[in-house]
Amino acid sequence: MSGARNISAALRRARVPRPRIVLRSALPQSPLATARGFSISSTVRADKQIKYTSDAYPNVKRDPNFGELTAEDVAHFKELLGSQSAVVDGVTTDATDDLEPFNSDWMRKYRGHTRLVLKPGSTEEVSKVLKYCNDRKLAVVPQGGNTGLVGGSVPVFDEIVINTSRMNKIRSFDEASGVLVADAGVILEVADQYLAERDHLFPLDLGAKGSCHIGGNVSTNAGGLRLLRYGSLHGTVLGLEAVLPDGTIVESLNTLRKNNTGYDLKQLFIGSEGTIGLVTAVSIICPPRPKAVNVAYFGLESFEQVQQAFRLAKGQLSEILSAFELMDGRSQNLVRESTGNKYPLEGEYPFYCLIETSGSNAEHDMAKLESFLENVMGEGIVADGVLAQDETQFQALWRWREGITEALSHLGGTYKYDVSIPLSDLYQLVEDCRARLTEKGLVGDDDSFPVRAVVGYGHMGDSNLHLNVAVRQYNKEVEKAIEPWVYEWIQKRQGSISAEHGLGIAKREFIGYSQNDTMVKLMKQLKALYDPNGIMNPYKYI
Amino acid sequence: MSGARNISAALRRARVPRPRIVLRSALPQSPLATARGFSISSTVRADKQIKYTSDAYPNVKRDPNFGELTAEDVAHFKELLGSQSAVVDGVTTDATDDLEPFNSDWMRKYRGHTRLVLKPGSTEEVSKVLKYCNDRKLAVVPQGGNTGLVGGSVPVFDEIVINTSRMNKIRSFDEASGVLVADAGVILEVADQYLAERDHLFPLDLGAKGSCHIGGNVSTNAGGLRLLRYGSLHGTVLGLEAVLPDGTIVESLNTLRKNNTGYDLKQLFIGSEGTIGLVTAVSIICPPRPKAVNVAYFGLESFEQVQQAFRLAKGQLSEILSAFELMDGRSQNLVRESTGNKYPLEGEYPFYCLIETSGSNAEHDMAKLESFLENVMGEGIVADGVLAQDETQFQALWRWREGITEALSHLGGTYKYDVSIPLSDLYQLVEDCRARLTEKGLVGDDDSFPVRAVVGYGHMGDSNLHLNVAVRQYNKEVEKAIEPWVYEWIQKRQGSISAEHGLGIAKREFIGYSQNDTMVKLMKQLKALYDPNGIMNPYKYI
């Protein structure tokens, strides 16, 4: 551990010669709880109306084959679901205000015209609801925590919202195998806290954890902050329970890690955004909770150095590396302006990284981290850095990453692009986009310019960039300057136009930039197979 | 590191007070290369005919809708594939001997009647072959290294074998992301050696690695020795290229870790055993090769203690644990008899475990391992143990696990059951099976008894047991005593009747023990969608 004395001013500034190790026991169950970027209640402000999606997308027309809701339908659902709180009825009563949180998204970008929200309390109820809707050709939108970023979980027209919030029981947890079985409507953070009490960890973490539902996470194949370490939901989800549009209950809540008995049908529900069925429960394998967690935050002078730091982190932190996040200088500037907090580092840099390690031995982890720090600082790859000394600092550092979404939400609107690009080109997209919008005279500091900032951040470890264009208000000129240019840019590099956010309505028409015609044809074939009436989350996805 | 002095006789016997760390650089690229259990050439012995599957399964009848091969078909294929070596023609010539290795499996349990083997050299050739077969309703069997254990890769009647051995190029490897793209016919060990030279590791390892093809691994969703650490292929395979029966090429060789643009169709090909398409290439994310690998081998007095050791290993070795394998005393006895090798431990025990760690820091790994050893030995959980001191010992210890398959193959035949069961019940199946067969007077040491041994071993870390019943010859009375009893036993515990070997022809009729009627119905629906003529690997799977 002798290295600690020599690892530059950044560590000396931390005021103890050897950084104190942040032990798990000193951490709250969710280090990100206070860093969450948003929740519905805090962002849906009453002062400004959200534009209807049907107006924003005038080419999208209500499918005339869908049935129209009647008072009889509502009466049927009320009888079926029993509980008063299970139905928000805007058909036979005026319930506009009550319906609003289900009709619109937290970004204030998408807004539907639903007049009915159903909150079934069991899989059987979901089955009965869907069967009825399918028979009556009533379109539906499955909705979890409604924290999505592509308008996938709110209606466009009068689709019935089927919200999973009343299905919120943890069904079982097996400490020997680490397998959790839980209802779709369990909030991610609740699941993780339940697991924390049992020394395990939910293998997914993301900014919206305080609101999002695990059913929604699975339905959108959420990626998040620690995919780098724990892998994708396609690997960790062991089983599912879902309901098909015709009411068929797909019971496949396998709790064993290996089961090679036929097509792995559950995979089709992971990431299909509620277009072929509604996920009602999930079985997932959860790793033991790490005994030691450390966070470091760096300033770097160039993206080339960010890449060097990542290569070194992969090699030296290896099995304990649990996050490698990239934030550009502008994104951090926005967080500073929004929170009024002092920068973690003294100088300002064009790039910042947040590195997290999670391991089973605090001393070993710190030794690896120190050796890594010696390398990146000794070789001048990192200009300055700081290591969390305690829980408060741990949370504060994460907030510089997690707070970007909220900081942006204070600026007006945000055009969000969530893309995968080969690592070497990752940040070039931000530079090129900024140059393009600047050249078109769209970017500026005063209110006459529609674009306030073009920022880039994301999950470097997964080659996943979030390009965000912060605008004073949503603006067609800006949108036209970005799209389809941004998708063409990505296509040229064989990237993905939606790395983790999904398609929803926002990316639907652009799927061709990341999938060829054959793939799209095969997808439409599957959609037709499972949802012949097309009632599941229409106007979206493929 | 002071613990090393106190950790019992097992470590002292290793003759150095502190075990020498086995560094990756001291290991050959494949530590299992010499331990491999089988290859086709070594086990298909000429001295005894293998029974035809069509005779062993008299209820399975050739589908009369399938076309019959003609000389014109053969001429067409010869012209299409060009190369002389690409066609093994038993239609217009007598090629019985040349066809035999493609007609029968290495276990000498399944044997088909094919008269034609095609070895396309490219995806386009596969497409043309399949389209022709589909138009002519000629049934086909996709075949990789033909190392399967359920008769999935050999024909039953006269299906054309489409062998992937000529499609064996590594297409690309990206050191920054660790993503390998390779043809389906690349041998697993070749892929891993290629990666070893680039400091990476194929995230799958299994006994047949010297013969099996990665296309076959993906098509059967192979599990293997290190799933515990690197996860399932559903998580690590990023993209696929496959050909549907109508010749459609599914090009989805995504090389990015995140891509949420539509249904994840590639998942359907993982584990579908060539029944909806033929996988021609794979894109897979490969972890950095561990810098330190250690292996320990223990003797234990009870299965309860094996479970205790596993719990401790999970907690203490945590992120560096890369294998936790279980072998019962009888399995190790068979290896000893078969190889003539001396046991690694002095006494004999009812249970043995092999534990492997893989990490990035040899010193840290050894400290964790020593602390774990202190615990399991100090608390009397483990009766005796040994730690590999060098590469030779490392390989020798693995051979006690890997050699079981080969040892069994010397005894005659083996009824193999590859099952997932909740951990607490894992070994009970072996006890119950042995008791049952003994009670029926089927087990004994002399040649009048059909059963020679009932052994259990497997991937404890994945709750995956291999129950093997070694017989002097395959015997219907024994089979009837085991089946369906064994499947009922598993069903009662919500286990899987095929954890990693798949269904093939061996497990096809038993799928109902692990999948409900709805699931089977949905699977048949998918099969009909992709393969309406049913030409892909018929008589098998679902």
HADDOCK unambig.tbl for C-alpha pairs under 7 A between the chains (distance, minus, plus):
assign (segid A and resid 231 and name CA) (segid B and resid 235 and name CA) 6.57 0.50 0.50
assign (segid A and resid 232 and name CA) (segid B and resid 235 and name CA) 5.82 0.50 0.50
assign (segid A and resid 234 and name CA) (segid B and resid 234 and name CA) 5.77 0.50 0.50
assign (segid A and resid 234 and name CA) (segid B and resid 235 and name CA) 5.29 0.50 0.50
assign (segid A and resid 235 and name CA) (segid B and resid 231 and name CA) 6.55 0.50 0.50
assign (segid A and resid 235 and name CA) (segid B and resid 232 and name CA) 5.83 0.50 0.50
assign (segid A and resid 235 and name CA) (segid B and resid 234 and name CA) 5.31 0.50 0.50
assign (segid A and resid 235 and name CA) (segid B and resid 235 and name CA) 4.03 0.50 0.50
assign (segid A and resid 250 and name CA) (segid B and resid 518 and name CA) 6.78 0.50 0.50
assign (segid A and resid 250 and name CA) (segid B and resid 519 and name CA) 6.79 0.50 0.50
assign (segid A and resid 256 and name CA) (segid B and resid 420 and name CA) 6.64 0.50 0.50
assign (segid A and resid 257 and name CA) (segid B and resid 462 and name CA) 6.05 0.50 0.50
assign (segid A and resid 258 and name CA) (segid B and resid 420 and name CA) 6.49 0.50 0.50
assign (segid A and resid 258 and name CA) (segid B and resid 499 and name CA) 4.74 0.50 0.50
assign (segid A and resid 258 and name CA) (segid B and resid 500 and name CA) 6.18 0.50 0.50
assign (segid A and resid 259 and name CA) (segid B and resid 496 and name CA) 5.49 0.50 0.50
assign (segid A and resid 259 and name CA) (segid B and resid 498 and name CA) 6.00 0.50 0.50
assign (segid A and resid 259 and name CA) (segid B and resid 499 and name CA) 4.35 0.50 0.50
assign (segid A and resid 259 and name CA) (segid B and resid 500 and name CA) 6.44 0.50 0.50
assign (segid A and resid 260 and name CA) (segid B and resid 271 and name CA) 6.67 0.50 0.50
assign (segid A and resid 260 and name CA) (segid B and resid 498 and name CA) 5.41 0.50 0.50
assign (segid A and resid 260 and name CA) (segid B and resid 499 and name CA) 5.24 0.50 0.50
assign (segid A and resid 260 and name CA) (segid B and resid 500 and name CA) 5.41 0.50 0.50
assign (segid A and resid 260 and name CA) (segid B and resid 501 and name CA) 6.85 0.50 0.50
assign (segid A and resid 260 and name CA) (segid B and resid 502 and name CA) 4.88 0.50 0.50
assign (segid A and resid 261 and name CA) (segid B and resid 498 and name CA) 5.96 0.50 0.50
assign (segid A and resid 261 and name CA) (segid B and resid 502 and name CA) 6.01 0.50 0.50
assign (segid A and resid 261 and name CA) (segid B and resid 503 and name CA) 6.05 0.50 0.50
assign (segid A and resid 261 and name CA) (segid B and resid 511 and name CA) 6.26 0.50 0.50
assign (segid A and resid 262 and name CA) (segid B and resid 272 and name CA) 6.45 0.50 0.50
assign (segid A and resid 262 and name CA) (segid B and resid 541 and name CA) 6.78 0.50 0.50
assign (segid A and resid 262 and name CA) (segid B and resid 542 and name CA) 6.59 0.50 0.50
assign (segid A and resid 263 and name CA) (segid B and resid 268 and name CA) 6.23 0.50 0.50
assign (segid A and resid 263 and name CA) (segid B and resid 271 and name CA) 6.62 0.50 0.50
assign (segid A and resid 263 and name CA) (segid B and resid 272 and name CA) 5.54 0.50 0.50
assign (segid A and resid 263 and name CA) (segid B and resid 523 and name CA) 6.23 0.50 0.50
assign (segid A and resid 264 and name CA) (segid B and resid 268 and name CA) 6.43 0.50 0.50
assign (segid A and resid 267 and name CA) (segid B and resid 267 and name CA) 6.36 0.50 0.50
assign (segid A and resid 268 and name CA) (segid B and resid 263 and name CA) 6.24 0.50 0.50
assign (segid A and resid 268 and name CA) (segid B and resid 264 and name CA) 6.42 0.50 0.50
assign (segid A and resid 271 and name CA) (segid B and resid 260 and name CA) 6.67 0.50 0.50
assign (segid A and resid 271 and name CA) (segid B and resid 263 and name CA) 6.62 0.50 0.50
assign (segid A and resid 272 and name CA) (segid B and resid 262 and name CA) 6.44 0.50 0.50
assign (segid A and resid 272 and name CA) (segid B and resid 263 and name CA) 5.53 0.50 0.50
assign (segid A and resid 316 and name CA) (segid B and resid 360 and name CA) 6.88 0.50 0.50
assign (segid A and resid 318 and name CA) (segid B and resid 360 and name CA) 6.29 0.50 0.50
assign (segid A and resid 319 and name CA) (segid B and resid 319 and name CA) 6.30 0.50 0.50
assign (segid A and resid 319 and name CA) (segid B and resid 359 and name CA) 6.84 0.50 0.50
assign (segid A and resid 359 and name CA) (segid B and resid 319 and name CA) 6.83 0.50 0.50
assign (segid A and resid 360 and name CA) (segid B and resid 316 and name CA) 6.89 0.50 0.50
assign (segid A and resid 360 and name CA) (segid B and resid 318 and name CA) 6.31 0.50 0.50
assign (segid A and resid 364 and name CA) (segid B and resid 364 and name CA) 6.12 0.50 0.50
assign (segid A and resid 420 and name CA) (segid B and resid 256 and name CA) 6.61 0.50 0.50
assign (segid A and resid 420 and name CA) (segid B and resid 258 and name CA) 6.49 0.50 0.50
assign (segid A and resid 462 and name CA) (segid B and resid 257 and name CA) 6.03 0.50 0.50
assign (segid A and resid 496 and name CA) (segid B and resid 259 and name CA) 5.49 0.50 0.50
assign (segid A and resid 498 and name CA) (segid B and resid 259 and name CA) 5.97 0.50 0.50
assign (segid A and resid 498 and name CA) (segid B and resid 260 and name CA) 5.40 0.50 0.50
assign (segid A and resid 498 and name CA) (segid B and resid 261 and name CA) 5.93 0.50 0.50
assign (segid A and resid 499 and name CA) (segid B and resid 258 and name CA) 4.72 0.50 0.50
assign (segid A and resid 499 and name CA) (segid B and resid 259 and name CA) 4.32 0.50 0.50
assign (segid A and resid 499 and name CA) (segid B and resid 260 and name CA) 5.24 0.50 0.50
assign (segid A and resid 500 and name CA) (segid B and resid 258 and name CA) 6.19 0.50 0.50
assign (segid A and resid 500 and name CA) (segid B and resid 259 and name CA) 6.45 0.50 0.50
assign (segid A and resid 500 and name CA) (segid B and resid 260 and name CA) 5.43 0.50 0.50
assign (segid A and resid 501 and name CA) (segid B and resid 260 and name CA) 6.84 0.50 0.50
assign (segid A and resid 502 and name CA) (segid B and resid 260 and name CA) 4.88 0.50 0.50
assign (segid A and resid 502 and name CA) (segid B and resid 261 and name CA) 5.99 0.50 0.50
assign (segid A and resid 503 and name CA) (segid B and resid 261 and name CA) 6.05 0.50 0.50
assign (segid A and resid 511 and name CA) (segid B and resid 261 and name CA) 6.26 0.50 0.50
assign (segid A and resid 518 and name CA) (segid B and resid 250 and name CA) 6.76 0.50 0.50
assign (segid A and resid 519 and name CA) (segid B and resid 250 and name CA) 6.80 0.50 0.50
assign (segid A and resid 523 and name CA) (segid B and resid 263 and name CA) 6.22 0.50 0.50
assign (segid A and resid 541 and name CA) (segid B and resid 262 and name CA) 6.77 0.50 0.50
assign (segid A and resid 542 and name CA) (segid B and resid 262 and name CA) 6.58 0.50 0.50
